[in-house]
Amino acid sequence: MIQETEQERLIRYLKGVRYVVINSCHGGYGLSQEAELLYLKRSLTDYTTQDRESRFDTERYGPLILVNGKIWYSSDIPRDDPVLVSVVRELGARANGNFAELKIVEIPASVDWQIDEYDGREWIAEVHRTWN
């Protein structure tokens, strides 16, 4: 398989391609702490870390990440954030959080999209109108 360079990816993006990170297995979306810290570093976000209330939880999940004195959640990152996509692409399986298997999906840039899921397994769907 031929690897695409970052420049080639940028050209395709400018031509109308968007990349979105999803979870491709049952369990749920989540980033590893390594991926979270790399994302914050690359996005030039100032942060601190703090141990959790339980030493066991700190050892199991890593310390809490604080941005502007508040707990920061990587789930708030837009899934099409170019920095997020580059972190997931670079780290591969090491970007996966607990119970996650992250995947980068390519979609047309013009699509109004949303992430749908069942039992934590996600896919990209085009937004459409519904009435109840």
ZIRA-V545196 format. One record per residue. N is the residue number from 1. PSI is psi in radians with two decimals (NA if undefined). BURIAL is 1 if it has 16 or more other C-alpha atoms within 10 Angstrom, else 0. D_CENTER is the distance of its C-alpha to the mean C-alpha in Angstrom with 2 decimals. Layout:
BEGIN
n = <N;N>
psi = <PSI;PSI>
burial = <BURIAL;BURIAL>
d_center = <D_CENTER;D_CENTER>
END
This chain:
BEGIN
n = <1;2;3;4;5;6;7;8;9;10;11;12;13;14;15;16;17;18;19;20;21;22;23;24;25;26;27;28;29;30;31;32;33;34;35;36;37;38;39;40;41;42;43;44;45;46;47;48;49;50;51;52;53;54;55;56;57;58;59;60;61;62;63;64;65;66;67;68;69;70;71;72;73;74;75;76;77;78;79;80;81;82;83;84;85;86;87;88;89;90;91;92;93;94;95;96;97;98;99;100;101;102;103;104;105;106;107;108;109;110;111;112;113;114;115;116;117;118;119;120;121;122;123;124;125;126;127;128;129;130;131;132>
psi = <2.29;2.25;2.39;2.36;2.84;-0.66;-0.73;-0.69;-0.73;-0.74;-0.79;-0.65;-0.79;-0.45;-0.08;0.62;2.46;2.50;2.39;2.37;2.25;2.92;2.22;0.24;2.86;2.46;-1.10;2.62;2.48;2.59;2.61;2.82;-0.58;-0.77;-0.71;-0.83;-0.66;-0.70;-0.85;-0.72;-0.84;-0.51;0.13;0.72;2.20;2.34;2.84;2.91;2.73;2.39;2.60;2.97;-0.65;2.27;-0.64;-0.79;-0.66;-0.75;-0.65;-0.79;-0.16;2.94;2.80;2.56;2.21;2.30;2.18;0.65;0.05;2.61;2.29;2.38;2.17;-0.32;-0.23;-0.13;2.26;2.36;-0.28;0.24;2.15;-0.57;-0.76;-0.83;-0.75;-0.65;-0.81;-0.70;-0.77;-0.79;-0.39;-2.30;-0.41;-0.26;-0.29;2.27;-3.09;2.30;0.30;2.63;1.63;2.57;2.53;2.16;2.39;2.23;2.80;2.41;-0.44;-0.12;2.33;1.87;2.86;2.83;2.17;2.78;2.76;2.08;0.61;-0.35;2.22;2.77;2.83;2.33;2.53;2.36;2.37;2.95;2.47;2.63;2.71;NA>
burial = <0;0;0;0;0;0;0;0;0;0;0;0;1;0;0;0;1;1;1;1;1;1;1;1;1;0;1;1;1;1;1;1;1;0;1;1;1;1;1;1;0;0;0;0;0;0;1;0;0;0;0;0;0;0;0;0;0;0;0;0;0;1;1;1;1;0;0;0;0;0;0;1;0;1;0;0;0;0;1;1;0;0;1;1;1;1;1;1;1;0;0;0;0;1;1;1;1;0;0;1;1;1;1;1;0;0;1;0;0;0;0;0;0;0;0;0;1;0;0;1;1;1;1;1;0;0;0;0;0;0;0;0>
d_center = <24.38;24.30;21.27;20.30;20.53;18.25;21.22;21.51;17.88;18.62;21.86;20.41;17.88;20.95;22.84;20.57;17.42;13.89;10.76;8.10;5.26;7.05;8.70;12.06;14.24;15.96;14.81;11.58;7.81;7.08;6.36;9.77;11.74;12.22;8.65;8.79;12.21;11.62;9.16;12.00;14.61;13.54;13.15;16.56;15.91;18.72;18.02;20.11;19.80;22.12;23.23;22.74;25.98;26.36;26.56;25.52;22.22;21.65;22.45;20.34;17.10;17.73;18.90;17.63;15.93;17.95;17.55;20.88;22.25;19.89;17.32;13.80;10.98;7.33;7.23;9.03;6.71;7.47;5.36;7.96;7.94;9.74;9.04;5.26;6.72;9.54;8.22;6.86;10.14;12.19;11.52;11.52;12.26;12.24;8.43;8.99;9.77;13.08;13.75;10.53;10.73;7.65;9.03;8.98;11.50;13.97;15.76;18.63;17.86;20.62;19.29;18.70;15.85;14.26;12.21;14.88;14.96;17.71;17.71;13.95;13.93;12.24;13.45;13.71;17.07;19.16;20.20;23.85;26.44;27.62;30.53;31.70>
END
